[in-house]
Every structure is written in structure tokens, then in C-alpha cells.
């Protein structure tokens, strides 16, 4: 189920999100950043490696479930949070924008924890007591989690603006993301090559303008 949801999501969104925002952003990491050995989990997610995914669920998910169950949640809500974070990490890993500089355990837990606390804030009209007797989170882990959250913000912003485009623009862009040859895109749409190139340029220009004009874009850590 996770694999199917991931594949559906990646086909429609991820490719353009990552290429689009590359125009505007600097790297979070310095050239000499030391990659943590737990990068194997990131690479496994990028390759949709079932053994790695199973290992993550076995080693790291139980702590997340325990935390959420102790803080106004249940098993189902915990699994929802885990799945959302897994999809997010998959997308960032596929974009080759995720180089782990801290243990995966702490990073994954912090992302899930923040996600759940945000859910509580959105759904609760009154204060909720949080059992936060957890180990200190060091700076590299905080930075990694923040980077991933910014990546997620970019995806959400792109999704929102993409949906504003007309049906023809969306169709042209989706096909151009998945089919490398514009000649093939033109053939599939039964239009000329010149039309597709011009249409894609106009649609990307409109999308770029809308995104750049949003306050949300200006608030992101994009340089």
C-alpha cells in the first residue's frame, strides 16, 4: 500500500517540485559535510527497498507509536503520521536533497513528533498535556528536520499553485515531467512539437509567477 501511494504521488508532483525550486535555493550543507552511516536508510527509501522499509518499521516506528499513544493519539493516528513522513522522506530522497548528518532514529522521531504536535494544535480547541520526557535533540538533528519540513512546504506550495493551472497546462506539464522527449509529448497529445514547447513555456512561466508572488514563498528559506 505504501509503495502504491508513493508511486502515485511521485509521478504527479515530485519531479517538477525538485527541479523548480532548485532555481531559487542554496544548499543547506557545506561541501565538507560528513554523511552519517545511517544514510543507508535514505538510499533505501529512494530505491523503494522493501527490506529497508521493513527495517525502519521494525526499529524506529514503535517509539513513534508509543509517543503518540501517550499524547492524545492512538495506533491508527500514529500509523498515519508515520506514513506521511515516510512519503515525505521518499520524495526528498528521490530528489537527492537528503544527506543525513545525524542518526536516522533521532531525525525520524523528531519529524514524526513535530507532525503529531502540529496535528494536535490544529484539531484541539483546548490545551493538551504533552508527555515530553524524551532525550535532548542535538543541533544537527534539528537542522535536518527543519530542512525536511522546508522541503515539505515547497511541495505543498507547488501543489496549491499547480491546481490553479488550467487542465491543458496540467496535462502538458505532467506529461513533460514523465516523458523526456517533447516530440513524444506532442504525439501523445496529437498536437505539434512547436505548440507543446510554447505551451510548456507559458505554463511554467505562469506557475513560476504565482509561486513567487505568494507570501508563503517569500517566507521559505530559499536563497
C-alpha positions as CSV (number, residue, x, y, z in Angstrom):
1,X,0.0,0.0,0.0
2,X,2.8,2.4,0.9
3,X,4.6,1.6,-2.4
4,X,1.5,2.3,-4.5
5,X,0.8,5.6,-2.7
6,X,4.4,6.7,-3.0
7,X,4.5,5.9,-6.8
8,X,1.2,7.7,-7.4
9,X,2.4,10.8,-5.6
10,X,5.9,10.9,-7.2
11,X,4.5,10.7,-10.7
12,X,2.3,13.8,-10.4
13,X,4.3,16.1,-8.1
14,X,7.9,15.3,-7.1
15,X,9.8,15.7,-10.3
16,X,8.8,19.2,-11.1
17,X,8.9,20.4,-7.5
18,X,12.5,19.5,-7.1
19,X,13.6,20.9,-10.4
20,X,11.6,24.1,-10.0
21,X,12.8,25.1,-6.6
22,X,16.5,24.3,-7.5
23,X,16.4,27.6,-9.3
24,X,15.9,29.5,-6.1
25,X,17.6,27.7,-3.3
26,X,21.1,27.3,-1.9
27,X,22.3,24.0,-0.4
28,X,21.8,23.6,3.3
29,X,25.0,21.5,3.5
30,X,28.6,22.6,3.2
31,X,30.8,20.8,0.7
32,X,32.7,19.0,3.5
33,X,29.6,17.8,5.4
34,X,30.2,14.3,6.8
35,X,27.4,11.9,5.8
36,X,26.1,9.7,8.6
37,X,26.3,5.9,8.1
38,X,22.5,5.8,8.5
39,X,22.3,7.3,5.0
40,X,21.7,3.7,4.0
41,X,18.1,4.3,5.2
42,X,17.7,7.3,2.9
43,X,19.1,5.5,-0.1
44,X,16.9,2.5,0.7
45,X,13.8,4.8,0.7
46,X,14.9,6.4,-2.5
47,X,15.1,2.9,-4.1
48,X,11.9,1.8,-2.5
49,X,13.8,-1.1,-0.9
50,X,11.3,-3.2,0.9
51,X,14.0,-4.6,3.3
52,X,15.0,-1.1,4.3
53,X,11.3,0.0,4.7
54,X,10.6,-3.1,6.9
55,X,13.7,-2.3,9.0
56,X,12.5,1.2,9.6
57,X,9.1,0.0,10.7
58,X,10.7,-2.6,13.0
59,X,13.4,-0.4,14.5
60,X,12.1,3.1,14.6
61,X,8.3,3.2,14.3
62,X,7.5,1.6,17.7
63,X,9.0,4.6,19.6
64,X,6.8,6.9,17.5
65,X,3.7,4.9,18.1
66,X,4.4,4.9,21.8
67,X,4.9,8.6,21.9
68,X,1.7,9.4,20.0
69,X,-0.4,7.0,22.1
70,X,0.9,8.7,25.2
71,X,0.0,12.1,23.8
72,X,-3.7,12.0,22.9
73,X,-3.4,9.7,19.9
74,X,-3.9,6.0,19.1
75,X,-2.3,3.3,16.9
76,X,-4.2,4.4,13.7
77,X,-3.2,8.1,14.1
78,X,0.4,7.1,14.8
79,X,0.5,5.0,11.6
80,X,-1.0,7.9,9.6
81,X,1.8,10.2,10.8
82,X,4.5,7.6,10.1
83,X,3.2,7.0,6.6
84,X,3.1,10.7,5.8
85,X,6.7,11.1,7.0
86,X,7.8,8.1,5.0
87,X,6.3,9.5,1.8
88,X,7.9,12.9,2.5
89,X,11.3,11.3,3.1
90,X,10.9,9.2,-0.1
91,X,10.3,12.3,-2.1
92,X,13.2,14.2,-0.6
93,X,15.5,11.2,-1.0
94,X,14.5,10.8,-4.7
95,X,15.2,14.4,-5.3
96,X,18.7,13.7,-4.0
97,X,18.2,16.5,-1.5
98,X,18.6,14.5,1.7
99,X,22.1,13.8,3.1
100,X,21.9,12.6,6.6
101,X,24.2,14.2,9.1
102,X,22.7,12.7,12.2
103,X,21.3,9.3,13.3
104,X,18.2,8.3,11.4
105,X,16.4,7.3,14.7
106,X,16.6,10.8,16.2
107,X,15.8,12.5,12.9
108,X,12.8,10.3,12.0
109,X,11.4,10.5,15.5
110,X,11.7,14.3,15.6
111,X,9.8,14.7,12.3
112,X,7.0,12.4,13.5
113,X,6.8,14.2,16.8
114,X,6.6,17.6,15.2
115,X,4.0,16.3,12.8
116,X,1.8,15.0,15.5
117,X,2.1,18.0,17.7
118,X,1.0,20.2,14.8
119,X,-2.0,17.9,14.3
120,X,-2.9,18.3,17.9
121,X,-2.7,22.1,17.7
122,X,-4.9,22.1,14.6
123,X,-7.6,19.8,16.0
124,X,-7.7,20.7,19.7
125,X,-9.7,23.7,20.9
126,X,-8.3,23.4,24.4
127,X,-4.9,22.8,25.9
128,X,-3.5,19.3,25.7
129,X,-0.9,18.0,28.2
130,X,2.2,16.7,26.4
131,X,4.3,13.9,27.8
132,X,7.7,15.1,26.5
133,X,10.1,13.1,28.6
134,X,12.3,12.5,25.7
135,X,16.1,12.8,25.2
136,X,17.7,16.1,24.2
137,X,17.7,16.7,20.5
138,X,21.0,17.9,19.2
139,X,21.6,20.7,16.7
140,X,22.4,18.6,13.6
141,X,19.1,16.7,14.1
142,X,17.2,19.9,14.5
143,X,18.7,21.2,11.3
144,X,18.0,18.1,9.4
145,X,14.3,18.1,10.5
146,X,13.9,21.7,9.6
147,X,15.4,21.1,6.1
148,X,12.9,18.4,5.5
149,X,10.0,20.5,6.8
150,X,11.0,23.3,4.4
151,X,11.1,20.7,1.5
152,X,7.6,19.7,2.5
153,X,6.5,23.4,2.5
154,X,7.8,23.7,-1.1
155,X,5.9,20.6,-2.2
156,X,2.7,21.9,-0.6
157,X,3.1,25.3,-2.2
158,X,3.7,23.8,-5.6
159,X,0.7,21.5,-5.3
160,X,-1.5,24.5,-4.4
161,X,-0.3,26.6,-7.3
162,X,-0.3,23.7,-9.8
163,X,-4.0,23.1,-9.1
164,X,-4.7,26.7,-10.2
165,X,-3.5,26.0,-13.7
166,X,-5.9,25.0,-16.5
167,X,-6.5,21.4,-17.4
168,X,-4.4,21.7,-20.6
169,X,-1.5,23.2,-18.7
170,X,-1.6,20.5,-16.1
171,X,-1.7,17.8,-18.8
172,X,1.2,19.2,-20.7
173,X,3.4,19.7,-17.6
174,X,2.6,16.2,-16.2
175,X,3.5,14.6,-19.5
176,X,6.6,16.6,-19.8
177,X,7.7,15.5,-16.3
178,X,7.4,11.9,-17.1
179,X,8.3,11.8,-20.8
180,X,11.7,13.2,-21.7
181,X,11.1,13.7,-25.4
182,X,8.9,16.7,-26.2
183,X,8.3,15.1,-29.6
184,X,6.7,12.1,-27.8
185,X,4.6,14.5,-25.7
186,X,3.3,16.3,-28.8
187,X,2.5,12.9,-30.4
188,X,0.6,11.7,-27.3
189,X,-1.4,15.0,-27.2
190,X,-1.9,14.9,-31.0
191,X,-0.5,18.4,-31.4
192,X,2.6,19.9,-33.0
193,X,6.0,20.0,-31.4
194,X,6.0,23.8,-31.6
195,X,2.7,24.0,-29.8
196,X,3.9,21.8,-26.9
197,X,7.1,23.8,-26.4
198,X,5.3,27.1,-26.4
199,X,2.6,25.8,-24.1
200,X,5.0,24.3,-21.6
201,X,7.0,27.6,-21.5
202,X,3.8,29.6,-20.9
203,X,2.6,27.3,-18.2
204,X,5.9,27.1,-16.4
205,X,6.1,30.9,-16.6
206,X,2.6,31.3,-15.1
207,X,3.3,28.8,-12.4
208,X,6.6,30.5,-11.5
209,X,4.9,33.9,-11.3
210,X,2.1,32.6,-9.0
211,X,4.6,30.9,-6.7
212,X,6.9,33.8,-6.4
213,X,4.1,36.2,-5.6
214,X,2.9,34.2,-2.6
215,X,3.9,35.3,0.9
216,X,4.4,31.7,1.7
217,X,7.2,31.5,-0.9
218,X,8.9,34.6,0.5
219,X,8.8,33.2,4.0
220,X,10.6,29.9,3.0
221,X,14.3,29.5,3.4
222,X,15.0,29.9,-0.3
223,X,18.0,31.8,-1.4
